[in-house]
């Protein structure tokens, strides 16, 4: 994951074993106006309890100007 100041510790269980996940394929987030194919979502999660600490859209620039 690129240059993100992601969580180093789980706020729920205090675990420090943080992992990265990715949601792609049909589970992408699409822009509200459906004009683009959307973007994958990346997760920072706790590998001890499974809590998703942070989630990011992989290509946030795709969502610029989508407020109507
Ligand atoms: Zn945890």
PDB file of the backbone (N, CA, C, O) and the ligand in Angstrom, with CONECT records:
HET     ZN  A 101       1
ATOM      1  N   UNK A   1       0.847  -1.198   0.000  1.00  0.00           N
ATOM      2  CA  UNK A   1       0.000   0.000   0.000  1.00  0.00           C
ATOM      3  C   UNK A   1       0.881   1.246   0.000  1.00  0.00           C
ATOM      4  O   UNK A   1       1.887   1.287   0.707  1.00  0.00           O
ATOM      5  N   UNK A   2       0.530   2.225  -0.754  1.00  0.00           N
ATOM      6  CA  UNK A   2       1.413   3.348  -1.034  1.00  0.00           C
ATOM      7  C   UNK A   2       1.242   4.540  -0.099  1.00  0.00           C
ATOM      8  O   UNK A   2       0.174   5.148  -0.035  1.00  0.00           O
ATOM      9  N   UNK A   3       2.292   4.856   0.611  1.00  0.00           N
ATOM     10  CA  UNK A   3       2.387   6.121   1.357  1.00  0.00           C
ATOM     11  C   UNK A   3       1.172   6.483   2.200  1.00  0.00           C
ATOM     12  O   UNK A   3       0.825   7.657   2.327  1.00  0.00           O
ATOM     13  N   UNK A   4       0.538   5.490   2.767  1.00  0.00           N
ATOM     14  CA  UNK A   4      -0.597   5.823   3.610  1.00  0.00           C
ATOM     15  C   UNK A   4      -0.206   5.637   5.058  1.00  0.00           C
ATOM     16  O   UNK A   4       0.511   4.703   5.417  1.00  0.00           O
ATOM     17  N   UNK A   5      -0.684   6.529   5.862  1.00  0.00           N
ATOM     18  CA  UNK A   5      -0.386   6.450   7.282  1.00  0.00           C
ATOM     19  C   UNK A   5      -1.441   5.561   7.930  1.00  0.00           C
ATOM     20  O   UNK A   5      -2.298   6.027   8.681  1.00  0.00           O
ATOM     21  N   UNK A   6      -1.357   4.299   7.629  1.00  0.00           N
ATOM     22  CA  UNK A   6      -2.387   3.382   8.086  1.00  0.00           C
ATOM     23  C   UNK A   6      -2.202   2.998   9.553  1.00  0.00           C
ATOM     24  O   UNK A   6      -1.139   3.201  10.139  1.00  0.00           O
ATOM     25  N   UNK A   7      -3.242   2.452  10.115  1.00  0.00           N
ATOM     26  CA  UNK A   7      -3.235   2.067  11.520  1.00  0.00           C
ATOM     27  C   UNK A   7      -2.201   0.979  11.780  1.00  0.00           C
ATOM     28  O   UNK A   7      -2.014   0.071  10.970  1.00  0.00           O
ATOM     29  N   UNK A   8      -1.552   1.085  12.894  1.00  0.00           N
ATOM     30  CA  UNK A   8      -0.553   0.085  13.269  1.00  0.00           C
ATOM     31  C   UNK A   8      -1.080  -0.848  14.353  1.00  0.00           C
ATOM     32  O   UNK A   8      -0.440  -1.834  14.719  1.00  0.00           O
ATOM     33  N   UNK A   9      -2.254  -0.513  14.852  1.00  0.00           N
ATOM     34  CA  UNK A   9      -2.792  -1.275  15.977  1.00  0.00           C
ATOM     35  C   UNK A   9      -4.307  -1.319  15.879  1.00  0.00           C
ATOM     36  O   UNK A   9      -4.950  -0.346  15.485  1.00  0.00           O
ATOM     37  N   UNK A  10      -4.854  -2.444  16.238  1.00  0.00           N
ATOM     38  CA  UNK A  10      -6.304  -2.592  16.184  1.00  0.00           C
ATOM     39  C   UNK A  10      -6.958  -1.840  17.340  1.00  0.00           C
ATOM     40  O   UNK A  10      -6.598  -2.065  18.495  1.00  0.00           O
ATOM     41  N   UNK A  11      -7.913  -0.950  17.055  1.00  0.00           N
ATOM     42  CA  UNK A  11      -8.583  -0.194  18.117  1.00  0.00           C
ATOM     43  C   UNK A  11      -9.531  -1.053  18.938  1.00  0.00           C
ATOM     44  O   UNK A  11      -9.956  -0.645  20.020  1.00  0.00           O
ATOM     45  N   UNK A  12      -9.865  -2.225  18.444  1.00  0.00           N
ATOM     46  CA  UNK A  12     -10.812  -3.090  19.145  1.00  0.00           C
ATOM     47  C   UNK A  12     -10.116  -4.028  20.124  1.00  0.00           C
ATOM     48  O   UNK A  12     -10.466  -4.084  21.303  1.00  0.00           O
ATOM     49  N   UNK A  13      -9.130  -4.760  19.624  1.00  0.00           N
ATOM     50  CA  UNK A  13      -8.510  -5.772  20.484  1.00  0.00           C
ATOM     51  C   UNK A  13      -7.075  -5.425  20.845  1.00  0.00           C
ATOM     52  O   UNK A  13      -6.452  -6.123  21.644  1.00  0.00           O
ATOM     53  N   UNK A  14      -6.540  -4.352  20.264  1.00  0.00           N
ATOM     54  CA  UNK A  14      -5.177  -3.957  20.585  1.00  0.00           C
ATOM     55  C   UNK A  14      -4.113  -4.766  19.870  1.00  0.00           C
ATOM     56  O   UNK A  14      -2.921  -4.594  20.125  1.00  0.00           O
ATOM     57  N   UNK A  15      -4.539  -5.649  18.973  1.00  0.00           N
ATOM     58  CA  UNK A  15      -3.591  -6.469  18.228  1.00  0.00           C
ATOM     59  C   UNK A  15      -2.722  -5.631  17.311  1.00  0.00           C
ATOM     60  O   UNK A  15      -3.180  -4.631  16.759  1.00  0.00           O
ATOM     61  N   UNK A  16      -1.472  -6.033  17.146  1.00  0.00           N
ATOM     62  CA  UNK A  16      -0.554  -5.271  16.308  1.00  0.00           C
ATOM     63  C   UNK A  16      -0.227  -6.009  15.011  1.00  0.00           C
ATOM     64  O   UNK A  16       0.652  -5.589  14.257  1.00  0.00           O
ATOM     65  N   UNK A  17      -0.916  -7.078  14.762  1.00  0.00           N
ATOM     66  CA  UNK A  17      -0.670  -7.843  13.541  1.00  0.00           C
ATOM     67  C   UNK A  17      -1.680  -7.388  12.484  1.00  0.00           C
ATOM     68  O   UNK A  17      -2.764  -7.954  12.341  1.00  0.00           O
ATOM     69  N   UNK A  18      -1.289  -6.359  11.761  1.00  0.00           N
ATOM     70  CA  UNK A  18      -2.188  -5.722  10.801  1.00  0.00           C
ATOM     71  C   UNK A  18      -1.958  -6.304   9.404  1.00  0.00           C
ATOM     72  O   UNK A  18      -0.817  -6.489   8.980  1.00  0.00           O
ATOM     73  N   UNK A  19      -3.033  -6.584   8.709  1.00  0.00           N
ATOM     74  CA  UNK A  19      -2.921  -7.110   7.361  1.00  0.00           C
ATOM     75  C   UNK A  19      -3.637  -6.220   6.358  1.00  0.00           C
ATOM     76  O   UNK A  19      -4.381  -5.312   6.729  1.00  0.00           O
ATOM     77  N   UNK A  20      -3.400  -6.495   5.086  1.00  0.00           N
ATOM     78  CA  UNK A  20      -4.056  -5.738   4.024  1.00  0.00           C
ATOM     79  C   UNK A  20      -4.940  -6.660   3.219  1.00  0.00           C
ATOM     80  O   UNK A  20      -4.577  -7.798   2.923  1.00  0.00           O
ATOM     81  N   UNK A  21      -6.098  -6.154   2.874  1.00  0.00           N
ATOM     82  CA  UNK A  21      -6.998  -6.920   2.030  1.00  0.00           C
ATOM     83  C   UNK A  21      -7.439  -6.079   0.858  1.00  0.00           C
ATOM     84  O   UNK A  21      -7.218  -4.868   0.820  1.00  0.00           O
ATOM     85  N   UNK A  22      -8.059  -6.731  -0.090  1.00  0.00           N
ATOM     86  CA  UNK A  22      -8.477  -6.027  -1.288  1.00  0.00           C
ATOM     87  C   UNK A  22      -9.787  -6.629  -1.756  1.00  0.00           C
ATOM     88  O   UNK A  22      -9.967  -7.847  -1.751  1.00  0.00           O
ATOM     89  N   UNK A  23     -10.682  -5.772  -2.154  1.00  0.00           N
ATOM     90  CA  UNK A  23     -11.949  -6.240  -2.694  1.00  0.00           C
ATOM     91  C   UNK A  23     -11.990  -5.804  -4.150  1.00  0.00           C
ATOM     92  O   UNK A  23     -11.839  -4.622  -4.461  1.00  0.00           O
ATOM     93  N   UNK A  24     -12.191  -6.748  -5.016  1.00  0.00           N
ATOM     94  CA  UNK A  24     -12.174  -6.402  -6.436  1.00  0.00           C
ATOM     95  C   UNK A  24     -13.261  -7.171  -7.160  1.00  0.00           C
ATOM     96  O   UNK A  24     -14.077  -7.843  -6.529  1.00  0.00           O
ATOM     97  N   UNK A  25     -13.276  -7.076  -8.462  1.00  0.00           N
ATOM     98  CA  UNK A  25     -14.291  -7.769  -9.236  1.00  0.00           C
ATOM     99  C   UNK A  25     -15.642  -7.124  -9.063  1.00  0.00           C
ATOM    100  O   UNK A  25     -15.775  -5.916  -9.260  1.00  0.00           O
ATOM    101  N   UNK A  26     -16.645  -7.891  -8.702  1.00  0.00           N
ATOM    102  CA  UNK A  26     -18.004  -7.378  -8.613  1.00  0.00           C
ATOM    103  C   UNK A  26     -18.217  -6.493  -7.401  1.00  0.00           C
ATOM    104  O   UNK A  26     -19.219  -5.782  -7.316  1.00  0.00           O
ATOM    105  N   UNK A  27     -17.299  -6.531  -6.481  1.00  0.00           N
ATOM    106  CA  UNK A  27     -17.488  -5.778  -5.244  1.00  0.00           C
ATOM    107  C   UNK A  27     -16.841  -4.403  -5.285  1.00  0.00           C
ATOM    108  O   UNK A  27     -16.567  -3.823  -4.235  1.00  0.00           O
ATOM    109  N   UNK A  28     -16.595  -3.879  -6.456  1.00  0.00           N
ATOM    110  CA  UNK A  28     -16.001  -2.552  -6.541  1.00  0.00           C
ATOM    111  C   UNK A  28     -17.001  -1.483  -6.127  1.00  0.00           C
ATOM    112  O   UNK A  28     -18.214  -1.686  -6.174  1.00  0.00           O
ATOM    113  N   UNK A  29     -16.466  -0.349  -5.726  1.00  0.00           N
ATOM    114  CA  UNK A  29     -17.320   0.797  -5.468  1.00  0.00           C
ATOM    115  C   UNK A  29     -17.421   1.593  -6.764  1.00  0.00           C
ATOM    116  O   UNK A  29     -16.408   1.900  -7.392  1.00  0.00           O
ATOM    117  N   UNK A  30     -18.651   1.925  -7.162  1.00  0.00           N
ATOM    118  CA  UNK A  30     -18.847   2.654  -8.399  1.00  0.00           C
ATOM    119  C   UNK A  30     -19.163   4.111  -8.106  1.00  0.00           C
ATOM    120  O   UNK A  30     -19.642   4.454  -7.025  1.00  0.00           O
ATOM    121  N   UNK A  31     -18.892   4.943  -9.067  1.00  0.00           N
ATOM    122  CA  UNK A  31     -19.295   6.338  -8.915  1.00  0.00           C
ATOM    123  C   UNK A  31     -20.817   6.417  -8.976  1.00  0.00           C
ATOM    124  O   UNK A  31     -21.464   5.596  -9.625  1.00  0.00           O
ATOM    125  N   UNK A  32     -21.376   7.403  -8.299  1.00  0.00           N
ATOM    126  CA  UNK A  32     -22.822   7.498  -8.181  1.00  0.00           C
ATOM    127  C   UNK A  32     -23.498   7.687  -9.530  1.00  0.00           C
ATOM    128  O   UNK A  32     -24.640   7.269  -9.720  1.00  0.00           O
ATOM    129  N   UNK A  33     -22.800   8.311 -10.460  1.00  0.00           N
ATOM    130  CA  UNK A  33     -23.447   8.562 -11.747  1.00  0.00           C
ATOM    131  C   UNK A  33     -23.204   7.437 -12.759  1.00  0.00           C
ATOM    132  O   UNK A  33     -23.604   7.531 -13.919  1.00  0.00           O
ATOM    133  N   UNK A  34     -22.541   6.374 -12.297  1.00  0.00           N
ATOM    134  CA  UNK A  34     -22.350   5.179 -13.117  1.00  0.00           C
ATOM    135  C   UNK A  34     -21.613   5.442 -14.439  1.00  0.00           C
ATOM    136  O   UNK A  34     -21.743   4.681 -15.398  1.00  0.00           O
ATOM    137  N   UNK A  35     -20.849   6.517 -14.468  1.00  0.00           N
ATOM    138  CA  UNK A  35     -20.175   6.841 -15.709  1.00  0.00           C
ATOM    139  C   UNK A  35     -18.808   6.156 -15.819  1.00  0.00           C
ATOM    140  O   UNK A  35     -18.177   6.205 -16.875  1.00  0.00           O
ATOM    141  N   UNK A  36     -18.359   5.538 -14.768  1.00  0.00           N
ATOM    142  CA  UNK A  36     -17.094   4.835 -14.879  1.00  0.00           C
ATOM    143  C   UNK A  36     -17.233   3.472 -14.223  1.00  0.00           C
ATOM    144  O   UNK A  36     -18.246   3.179 -13.589  1.00  0.00           O
ATOM    145  N   UNK A  37     -16.240   2.667 -14.375  1.00  0.00           N
ATOM    146  CA  UNK A  37     -16.320   1.287 -13.910  1.00  0.00           C
ATOM    147  C   UNK A  37     -16.069   1.135 -12.417  1.00  0.00           C
ATOM    148  O   UNK A  37     -16.180   0.038 -11.870  1.00  0.00           O
ATOM    149  N   UNK A  38     -15.731   2.235 -11.766  1.00  0.00           N
ATOM    150  CA  UNK A  38     -15.506   2.141 -10.337  1.00  0.00           C
ATOM    151  C   UNK A  38     -14.089   1.760  -9.996  1.00  0.00           C
ATOM    152  O   UNK A  38     -13.200   1.773 -10.847  1.00  0.00           O
ATOM    153  N   UNK A  39     -13.892   1.425  -8.755  1.00  0.00           N
ATOM    154  CA  UNK A  39     -12.541   1.224  -8.269  1.00  0.00           C
ATOM    155  C   UNK A  39     -12.528   0.113  -7.229  1.00  0.00           C
ATOM    156  O   UNK A  39     -13.497  -0.089  -6.497  1.00  0.00           O
ATOM    157  N   UNK A  40     -11.433  -0.585  -7.181  1.00  0.00           N
ATOM    158  CA  UNK A  40     -11.281  -1.592  -6.131  1.00  0.00           C
ATOM    159  C   UNK A  40     -11.217  -0.922  -4.763  1.00  0.00           C
ATOM    160  O   UNK A  40     -10.910   0.264  -4.647  1.00  0.00           O
ATOM    161  N   UNK A  41     -11.505  -1.691  -3.754  1.00  0.00           N
ATOM    162  CA  UNK A  41     -11.429  -1.189  -2.391  1.00  0.00           C
ATOM    163  C   UNK A  41     -10.357  -1.970  -1.648  1.00  0.00           C
ATOM    164  O   UNK A  41     -10.280  -3.195  -1.740  1.00  0.00           O
ATOM    165  N   UNK A  42      -9.533  -1.239  -0.910  1.00  0.00           N
ATOM    166  CA  UNK A  42      -8.460  -1.861  -0.141  1.00  0.00           C
ATOM    167  C   UNK A  42      -8.741  -1.681   1.347  1.00  0.00           C
ATOM    168  O   UNK A  42      -9.262  -0.653   1.779  1.00  0.00           O
ATOM    169  N   UNK A  43      -8.391  -2.687   2.104  1.00  0.00           N
ATOM    170  CA  UNK A  43      -8.684  -2.669   3.529  1.00  0.00           C
ATOM    171  C   UNK A  43      -7.430  -2.843   4.367  1.00  0.00           C
ATOM    172  O   UNK A  43      -6.498  -3.559   4.000  1.00  0.00           O
ATOM    173  N   UNK A  44      -7.440  -2.171   5.489  1.00  0.00           N
ATOM    174  CA  UNK A  44      -6.459  -2.446   6.535  1.00  0.00           C
ATOM    175  C   UNK A  44      -7.232  -3.146   7.636  1.00  0.00           C
ATOM    176  O   UNK A  44      -8.193  -2.597   8.177  1.00  0.00           O
ATOM    177  N   UNK A  45      -6.819  -4.340   7.962  1.00  0.00           N
ATOM    178  CA  UNK A  45      -7.603  -5.103   8.920  1.00  0.00           C
ATOM    179  C   UNK A  45      -6.731  -5.780   9.975  1.00  0.00           C
ATOM    180  O   UNK A  45      -5.531  -5.992   9.799  1.00  0.00           O
ATOM    181  N   UNK A  46      -7.390  -6.102  11.062  1.00  0.00           N
ATOM    182  CA  UNK A  46      -6.708  -6.787  12.153  1.00  0.00           C
ATOM    183  C   UNK A  46      -6.722  -8.290  11.872  1.00  0.00           C
ATOM    184  O   UNK A  46      -7.784  -8.877  11.665  1.00  0.00           O
ATOM    185  N   UNK A  47      -5.553  -8.900  11.866  1.00  0.00           N
ATOM    186  CA  UNK A  47      -5.506 -10.328  11.575  1.00  0.00           C
ATOM    187  C   UNK A  47      -5.784 -11.168  12.821  1.00  0.00           C
ATOM    188  O   UNK A  47      -5.793 -12.398  12.756  1.00  0.00           O
ATOM    189  N   UNK A  48      -6.004 -10.515  13.931  1.00  0.00           N
ATOM    190  CA  UNK A  48      -6.364 -11.259  15.146  1.00  0.00           C
ATOM    191  C   UNK A  48      -7.880 -11.393  15.286  1.00  0.00           C
ATOM    192  O   UNK A  48      -8.398 -12.496  15.463  1.00  0.00           O
ATOM    193  N   UNK A  49      -8.589 -10.260  15.206  1.00  0.00           N
ATOM    194  CA  UNK A  49     -10.037 -10.321  15.430  1.00  0.00           C
ATOM    195  C   UNK A  49     -10.847 -10.099  14.150  1.00  0.00           C
ATOM    196  O   UNK A  49     -12.059 -10.313  14.140  1.00  0.00           O
ATOM    197  N   UNK A  50     -10.185  -9.673  13.076  1.00  0.00           N
ATOM    198  CA  UNK A  50     -10.887  -9.508  11.809  1.00  0.00           C
ATOM    199  C   UNK A  50     -11.533  -8.155  11.611  1.00  0.00           C
ATOM    200  O   UNK A  50     -12.177  -7.920  10.589  1.00  0.00           O
ATOM    201  N   UNK A  51     -11.373  -7.273  12.562  1.00  0.00           N
ATOM    202  CA  UNK A  51     -11.960  -5.939  12.446  1.00  0.00           C
ATOM    203  C   UNK A  51     -11.331  -5.171  11.285  1.00  0.00           C
ATOM    204  O   UNK A  51     -10.108  -5.136  11.148  1.00  0.00           O
ATOM    205  N   UNK A  52     -12.158  -4.563  10.463  1.00  0.00           N
ATOM    206  CA  UNK A  52     -11.652  -3.718   9.379  1.00  0.00           C
ATOM    207  C   UNK A  52     -11.426  -2.325   9.941  1.00  0.00           C
ATOM    208  O   UNK A  52     -12.374  -1.620  10.284  1.00  0.00           O
ATOM    209  N   UNK A  53     -10.174  -1.941  10.029  1.00  0.00           N
ATOM    210  CA  UNK A  53      -9.814  -0.681  10.671  1.00  0.00           C
ATOM    211  C   UNK A  53      -9.972   0.486   9.704  1.00  0.00           C
ATOM    212  O   UNK A  53     -10.494   1.539  10.068  1.00  0.00           O
ATOM    213  N   UNK A  54      -9.523   0.293   8.485  1.00  0.00           N
ATOM    214  CA  UNK A  54      -9.608   1.357   7.494  1.00  0.00           C
ATOM    215  C   UNK A  54      -9.983   0.743   6.155  1.00  0.00           C
ATOM    216  O   UNK A  54      -9.669  -0.413   5.875  1.00  0.00           O
ATOM    217  N   UNK A  55     -10.647   1.523   5.350  1.00  0.00           N
ATOM    218  CA  UNK A  55     -10.913   1.064   3.991  1.00  0.00           C
ATOM    219  C   UNK A  55     -10.668   2.222   3.039  1.00  0.00           C
ATOM    220  O   UNK A  55     -10.986   3.373   3.340  1.00  0.00           O
ATOM    221  N   UNK A  56     -10.108   1.903   1.903  1.00  0.00           N
ATOM    222  CA  UNK A  56      -9.743   2.918   0.925  1.00  0.00           C
ATOM    223  C   UNK A  56     -10.249   2.519  -0.450  1.00  0.00           C
ATOM    224  O   UNK A  56     -10.255   1.343  -0.813  1.00  0.00           O
ATOM    225  N   UNK A  57     -10.663   3.503  -1.192  1.00  0.00           N
ATOM    226  CA  UNK A  57     -10.896   3.293  -2.612  1.00  0.00           C
ATOM    227  C   UNK A  57      -9.530   3.385  -3.292  1.00  0.00           C
ATOM    228  O   UNK A  57      -8.778   4.333  -3.067  1.00  0.00           O
ATOM    229  N   UNK A  58      -9.222   2.398  -4.118  1.00  0.00           N
ATOM    230  CA  UNK A  58      -7.886   2.327  -4.698  1.00  0.00           C
ATOM    231  C   UNK A  58      -7.588   3.507  -5.632  1.00  0.00           C
ATOM    232  O   UNK A  58      -6.446   3.959  -5.720  1.00  0.00           O
ATOM    233  N   UNK A  59      -8.590   3.987  -6.307  1.00  0.00           N
ATOM    234  CA  UNK A  59      -8.367   5.092  -7.250  1.00  0.00           C
ATOM    235  C   UNK A  59      -9.350   6.224  -6.955  1.00  0.00           C
ATOM    236  O   UNK A  59     -10.308   6.429  -7.700  1.00  0.00           O
ATOM    237  N   UNK A  60      -9.109   6.962  -5.859  1.00  0.00           N
ATOM    238  CA  UNK A  60     -10.065   8.009  -5.443  1.00  0.00           C
ATOM    239  C   UNK A  60     -10.261   9.093  -6.494  1.00  0.00           C
ATOM    240  O   UNK A  60     -11.305   9.744  -6.535  1.00  0.00           O
ATOM    241  N   UNK A  61      -9.251   9.284  -7.346  1.00  0.00           N
ATOM    242  CA  UNK A  61      -9.380  10.340  -8.357  1.00  0.00           C
ATOM    243  C   UNK A  61     -10.536  10.087  -9.314  1.00  0.00           C
ATOM    244  O   UNK A  61     -11.057  11.015  -9.934  1.00  0.00           O
ATOM    245  N   UNK A  62     -10.932   8.826  -9.430  1.00  0.00           N
ATOM    246  CA  UNK A  62     -12.078   8.522 -10.289  1.00  0.00           C
ATOM    247  C   UNK A  62     -13.361   9.149  -9.786  1.00  0.00           C
ATOM    248  O   UNK A  62     -14.308   9.335 -10.550  1.00  0.00           O
ATOM    249  N   UNK A  63     -13.395   9.479  -8.493  1.00  0.00           N
ATOM    250  CA  UNK A  63     -14.627   9.966  -7.890  1.00  0.00           C
ATOM    251  C   UNK A  63     -14.694  11.487  -7.814  1.00  0.00           C
ATOM    252  O   UNK A  63     -15.656  12.055  -7.295  1.00  0.00           O
ATOM    253  N   UNK A  64     -13.666  12.131  -8.334  1.00  0.00           N
ATOM    254  CA  UNK A  64     -13.696  13.594  -8.344  1.00  0.00           C
ATOM    255  C   UNK A  64     -14.835  14.080  -9.240  1.00  0.00           C
ATOM    256  O   UNK A  64     -15.059  13.558 -10.332  1.00  0.00           O
ATOM    257  N   UNK A  65     -15.533  15.074  -8.757  1.00  0.00           N
ATOM    258  CA  UNK A  65     -16.585  15.679  -9.570  1.00  0.00           C
ATOM    259  C   UNK A  65     -17.837  14.838  -9.682  1.00  0.00           C
ATOM    260  O   UNK A  65     -18.643  15.050 -10.589  1.00  0.00           O
ATOM    261  N   UNK A  66     -18.021  13.877  -8.769  1.00  0.00           N
ATOM    262  CA  UNK A  66     -19.210  13.041  -8.880  1.00  0.00           C
ATOM    263  C   UNK A  66     -20.374  13.534  -8.014  1.00  0.00           C
ATOM    264  O   UNK A  66     -21.454  12.944  -8.037  1.00  0.00           O
ATOM    265  N   UNK A  67     -20.163  14.603  -7.259  1.00  0.00           N
ATOM    266  CA  UNK A  67     -21.283  15.199  -6.520  1.00  0.00           C
ATOM    267  C   UNK A  67     -22.171  15.928  -7.522  1.00  0.00           C
ATOM    268  O   UNK A  67     -21.704  16.743  -8.317  1.00  0.00           O
ATOM    269  N   UNK A  68     -23.458  15.613  -7.462  1.00  0.00           N
ATOM    270  CA  UNK A  68     -24.335  16.209  -8.480  1.00  0.00           C
ATOM    271  C   UNK A  68     -25.251  17.256  -7.873  1.00  0.00           C
ATOM    272  O   UNK A  68     -26.055  17.859  -8.583  1.00  0.00           O
TER     273      UNK A  68
HETATM  274 ZN    ZN A 101      -8.315  -6.745  16.458  1.00  0.00          ZN
END
